[in-house]
Amino acid sequence: MADKTDELPVPGNAEHHSYQPGPVPLIFMFGIIASFIALTWMFTSGTSDELISPKKNDITSNHQSTSTPNRQGLPKEEAKYLQDVEHLGGFVFGDRALPKLADAIELSEISKVREFFSASSRTAIFENEMGLTIDHSGARITLWSEPDQNPTPCNRDQLAERLIGYRNEFDELVACKLKVMLMSPIERNHLDGPWTGTCKLRLAGMTHEGQLLERVIKFRCDVDQLNDDTPDQRGWITRWESYESSKTLANDFLMEDITADTGIKVNLLRDNWLVREQSEETPFITGGIFLADYNQDGWMDALVTDFNGNFLYQGIEDGKFLDVTRKVGLTSHSKSQSDGVVFMDIDGDGFEDLLIGNKMYSNEQGKQFRLLSENETSLRLPQEAHQFAIADYDKDGHLDLYVTGTIDRSLNAEEVERAWIDTKDGLRNQLWRNLGNWQFEDVTDLSGTAGNGAPAFAAVWFDANGDTWPDLMTACEIGPNDYYVNQGDGTFQRGELPKGYGGFSMGITVGDIDNDGFGDPYVANMYSKAGERIIGNLKPGVYPPDIEAKIRDFVTGNELYHNLGDGHFERIGKSSGMSDVGWAYGVGYMDLDNDGFLDLYAPVGFQSVNPDKPDG
């Protein structure tokens, strides 16, 4: 969803409903979170509105308490100020004005570039590009920034020449974008006066020598005023001072897109707009891809989930795939991306069986997937089971199953506390112990792994403390993430995560980033640049301190937890440069360049306002 917020209202009291996992409610939650970014999530209007709604009844279950104090929303005037600032600074300046300057740079129109700056504008650029240089995976990355390097003062003509010079380095320019990082009135509440903030210019493409080049320039920016007529004005930028820049040069891409040549139905993997154009009622969130060598022939196979159904592709030689969905007995029964999917050898015969939602399939020696009846297995999963994580947590030789996104149906929907932060929605994760012979036991309560009541989107098993027992961590959507330490006796105790909220999470993966023998979790959070801008303009003290801390933590982006070796972690997402990647969902570690160190892939994306410019 793009950062456009000018037409979004500041809400009043909202009716609260219990959360139901699945595609349509997930889209509803997308609207909620996006509305937060656009001031309709986070900033309730009127001093009587509640940020966290009170519970209707004093409900206590065997796994959680829903007691939460009452909180107050923002005053109307503060909410309106933030909305107006985001409209002018984020939308008018960021989405309407700056693209015109970017277009002038891309077209090498130096006179038009010059027109955006006032005659007396303060400008400074890095003349000396001899900064820190890193050679990595065939790419040379040069970084320079204050205070190690100081930008050189110049006039607007020299700045325009330098910007056009950057553009002319490219034979083929594939990206030339200017984005607002933060814009604020110099005097709070004086929107008609001068503004100041930070912006970013990115250019990417191919040089005349056939090399790949990317330039990123972050700069401080002042404008004399901002209003709805700003995009058509000239001479209103009064300052451009670069403070951080990078240049990346490579001879070739590390990977190439071969999807069209694989035999996989490309239409299933295209941008969400293809699905949306087919029907306005069709959810726009795609599914996922799950890998396994189901027939043990040495080639990796892929199960693709999509709103049009599920499709199994058998891997063959030369990186090709065959659609064997019907051949192996898998019908495209599911029209919902909400179905969790996992390959796991349940019966120990060496062939990976399959769970899709609440349906269990036995892998018949790699030839067929047979749907088990209720009489054949004691596993009872709800349809809304969202994701699975597998491990032999008790070391009995059988793979066990952890399920996220299920509903505690013992709670009445009217009794469930609905909140935007620290929600207790009556959701309950499940741990099923594999007894062998397709039989399972629900040990959720015994193990203490039900979760904190917030919607959990994903979970991962790993040995966090080096005692050889699988521990567990979850990614929770609207609430703090759970971390459980395996006690080795069938029970778990809550582990300690670093100070910070750590919620609003969608995906999680674990890998040993420093090869010290301990897994380091990476958590994908719902993150937006617009949210970061809004928080940057939030007046301190308007929320209770604990709520404000959580809201500010929300916009920190994705988080990397460095394992200290004893089951404790430190947050290094920002310091490692791993936080600002957009709204990521599925994430995964892999050694892409075979250098012995894990790399990270974090795909991002959600519905864009402009179908020609998918956002993420």
Secondary structure as UniProt FT lines:
FT   TURN            6..7
FT   HELIX           23..37
FT   TURN            38..39
FT   TURN            47..48
FT   HELIX           76..85
FT   HELIX           86..97
FT   HELIX           98..106
FT   TURN            107..108
FT   HELIX           110..115
FT   STRAND          117..125
FT   STRAND          132..136
FT   TURN            137..138
FT   STRAND          139..145
FT   TURN            146..148
FT   STRAND          152..154
FT   HELIX           156..168
FT   STRAND          170..185
FT   TURN            188..189
FT   TURN            191..192
FT   STRAND          195..207
FT   TURN            208..209
FT   STRAND          212..223
FT   TURN            228..229
FT   HELIX           230..232
FT   STRAND          237..250
FT   HELIX           259..261
FT   TURN            262..263
FT   HELIX           266..269
FT   HELIX           272..278
FT   TURN            280..281
FT   STRAND          289..292
FT   TURN            294..295
FT   STRAND          301..306
FT   TURN            307..308
FT   STRAND          309..315
FT   HELIX           317..319
FT   STRAND          321..323
FT   TURN            325..329
FT   TURN            337..338
FT   STRAND          341..344
FT   STRAND          353..356
FT   TURN            357..358
FT   STRAND          359..364
FT   TURN            365..367
FT   STRAND          368..371
FT   TURN            374..376
FT   TURN            383..384
FT   STRAND          387..391
FT   TURN            393..394
FT   STRAND          400..404
FT   TURN            409..410
FT   HELIX           413..415
FT   STRAND          430..436
FT   TURN            437..438
FT   STRAND          439..442
FT   HELIX           444..447
FT   STRAND          456..462
FT   STRAND          471..476
FT   STRAND          483..486
FT   STRAND          492..494
FT   STRAND          505..511
FT   TURN            513..514
FT   STRAND          520..525
FT   HELIX           529..536
FT   TURN            540..541
FT   HELIX           545..554
FT   TURN            555..556
FT   STRAND          559..563
FT   STRAND          569..571
FT   TURN            573..577
FT   STRAND          588..590
FT   TURN            592..593
FT   STRAND          599..601
FT   TURN            611..612
//
